[in-house]
Amino acid sequence: MLTVAGIGCRKGTGSDAIIAAVRAAELAFGVTVECLATAPLKAEEAGLVEAAKRLSLPLEIASQEWLEAVASKTMTFSQASLDHAGTPSVSEAAALAAAGENARLVAARLVVGDVTVAIATTRDASHDRERAIEHGEQQ
């Protein structure tokens, strides 16, 4: 099983806030995150890149194509997210896209301050994440 935390955040959000949000989601949903994921527009967010490094987790950037492909599987809708990222929920779509074709959300996204975290899991050991990933940092 793969457990992915999709992350959305306001521009300039620091790594401490992102780490706190990931830990809150792990506690709230009873999971341990194995990977962080986000949308291309957040790929260069220093706080997000730093949080992944500090957590020793890979940060995967879901391709825009896959964000749009999984948009119908998101549980929440944000007009701002749709306007800026082309998906109704950056965190939920990123988690689903990075976790693979048979992924499911554990719950609707969790909002912690300026950070949204959504957890997606898949039990399919043979899922093809390579199609969903544009680029990212691997630890």
Secondary structure, DSSP 4 states (H G I P E B T S, - for coil): -EEEEEEEE-TT--HHHHHHHHHHHHHHHT----EEEE-GGGTT-HHHHHHHHHHT--EEEE-HHHHHHHGGG-S---HHHHHHHSSS-HHHHHHHHHH-TT-EESSS-EEETTEEEEEEEE--TT--GGGGEEEEE--
